[in-house]
Structures are given as structure tokens and as C-alpha cells.
């Protein structure tokens, strides 16, 4: 089993507090996050943005592997994952993750699209999310 980690520090209350996040690799090192970044568009990051980046990266890697197995070559993939945070009772819940990907490669369009749908369901982050996951595919 491969284990990686991220960590967070938080000080203060929900609305007036602030925090930092870091990753084991050091790619993120005490990056600020907080209520205003999450709900009001202030500078800094937020958990949903980070999940979106992780989901887009995971999907793209999984798709690359599936395309290679299918014989598609000269592959280029650009993916975005929009994570929907919705009111849920007294709190909030991530209820949607929408992938949008543009793929170019040497292969049949049907094969590429089939691979994208396979990666949508099969990438480890998609499996982790307890959310409705959807996908738009553009093949160029």
C-alpha cells in the first residue's frame, strides 16, 4: 500500500479563523485557507478546490493508462473537476463532481470516449468521492 498525506492547521473560529495546509511532498507548504477563501472568493485555497485538482489529476492519469492500453498514441489531456459544495441540513456536503476534459490523440474517437468514461468511474479519487460524478468529453 502507498500512503501519502496532507496536513492542516487552524486557529480561531470558523469565520474569523485562518489556517494553512501542507503536503508530505512539500508541494504545498503552509498554503493559507479560510472561510473567506472558501465562501467569499478571497485569496487562498479551500478544500473543494484541492479536491478538484486531485480529481482532475487522478482522472487524467487513469485516462492516460487506459488510452495506452487501447493503443491510442500521442495523447494530450487537459481536465478540470468542478466540486459542488451544497447546503445539507445544518451544514454542507460535497454532492457533485463534474469533470470536463479535452483529449487529443491518435486513435478512434469512440475508443477515446469509451476510455474517458472508464476513467471517470475508475480513477481512485472518483471512487473515493461519495458524490454524483459527471463528465464532458471533447476530442480534438
C-alpha positions, 0 to 999 in steps of 0.5 A, a space after each residue: 500500500 502507498 500512503 501519502 498525506 496532507 496536513 492542516 492547521 487552524 486557529 480561531 473560529 470558523 469565520 474569523 479563523 485562518 489556517 494553512 495546509 501542507 503536503 508530505 511532498 512539500 508541494 504545498 507548504 503552509 498554503 493559507 485557507 479560510 472561510 473567506 477563501 472558501 465562501 467569499 472568493 478571497 485569496 487562498 485555497 479551500 478544500 473543494 478546490 484541492 479536491 478538484 485538482 486531485 480529481 482532475 489529476 487522478 482522472 487524467 492519469 487513469 485516462 492516460 493508462 487506459 488510452 495506452 492500453 487501447 493503443 491510442 498514441 500521442 495523447 494530450 489531456 487537459 481536465 478540470 473537476 468542478 466540486 459542488 459544495 451544497 447546503 445539507 441540513 445544518 451544514 454542507 456536503 460535497 454532492 457533485 463532481 463534474 469533470 470536463 476534459 479535452 483529449 487529443 490523440 491518435 486513435 478512434 474517437 469512440 475508443 477515446 470516449 469509451 476510455 474517458 468514461 472508464 476513467 471517470 468511474 475508475 480513477 481512485 479519487 472518483 471512487 473515493 468521492 461519495 458524490 454524483 460524478 459527471 463528465 464532458 468529453 471533447 476530442 480534438 
